[in-house]
Amino acid sequence: MCGKTFLKEVKKDFSLKDIPIFVFSTSSDPQDKDDSLRLGAVSFFIKPCCFEELRQKITSAFSLIPS
């Protein structure tokens, strides 16, 4: 299953749809990033990515989740 199909399936499943999904890809195509974010990804990283950027985006994403 490709990543875009995975995102579609997770986001249409009521029990999974609120799980934040971070996409890690070797693709630098802006369309892949746009598609992933449109389909519900929280963030899109081009591998290899900077650890500090990853930490900041994960922290930010989890701060948006209601307690």
C-alpha positions as CSV (number, residue, x, y, z in Angstrom):
1,M,0.0,0.0,0.0
2,C,1.4,3.4,-0.9
3,G,1.5,6.3,1.6
4,K,-1.3,8.2,0.0
5,T,-3.6,5.2,0.1
6,F,-2.6,4.6,3.7
7,L,-3.5,8.2,4.6
8,K,-6.9,7.9,2.9
9,E,-7.7,4.7,4.7
10,V,-6.6,5.9,8.1
11,K,-8.5,9.3,7.8
12,K,-11.8,7.6,6.8
13,D,-11.6,5.2,9.8
14,F,-13.4,6.8,12.7
15,S,-11.2,5.1,15.3
16,L,-8.0,6.1,13.7
17,K,-8.7,9.5,12.0
18,D,-7.4,11.7,14.9
19,I,-4.0,10.0,15.0
20,P,-1.4,12.5,13.8
21,I,0.5,11.1,10.8
22,F,4.0,12.4,9.8
23,V,5.1,11.5,6.3
24,F,8.8,10.7,5.6
25,S,9.6,10.5,2.0
26,T,12.6,10.6,-0.4
27,S,10.4,12.7,-2.8
28,S,11.1,16.4,-3.1
29,D,8.2,16.9,-5.5
30,P,6.0,19.7,-4.1
31,Q,2.9,17.8,-5.4
32,D,3.7,14.9,-3.1
33,K,3.9,17.2,-0.1
34,D,0.7,19.0,-1.0
35,D,-1.2,15.7,-1.6
36,S,0.0,14.3,1.7
37,L,-1.0,17.4,3.7
38,R,-4.4,17.6,1.9
39,L,-5.0,14.0,2.7
40,G,-4.5,14.7,6.4
41,A,-0.8,14.4,7.2
42,V,0.4,16.7,10.0
43,S,3.8,17.2,8.4
44,F,5.9,16.1,5.5
45,F,9.6,15.5,5.8
46,I,12.1,14.8,3.0
47,K,14.6,12.2,4.1
48,P,17.1,12.7,5.6
49,C,15.7,15.4,7.8
50,C,17.1,17.5,10.6
51,F,16.3,16.0,14.1
52,E,15.6,19.4,15.6
53,E,13.0,20.2,12.9
54,L,11.4,16.8,13.5
55,R,11.3,17.4,17.3
56,Q,9.7,20.8,16.9
57,K,7.0,19.6,14.5
58,I,6.1,16.6,16.6
59,T,5.9,18.8,19.8
60,S,3.7,21.3,17.9
61,A,1.4,18.6,16.6
62,F,0.8,17.0,19.9
63,S,0.1,20.4,21.6
64,L,-2.9,20.6,19.3
65,I,-4.5,17.5,20.6
66,P,-7.2,18.2,23.2
67,S,-6.6,16.7,26.6
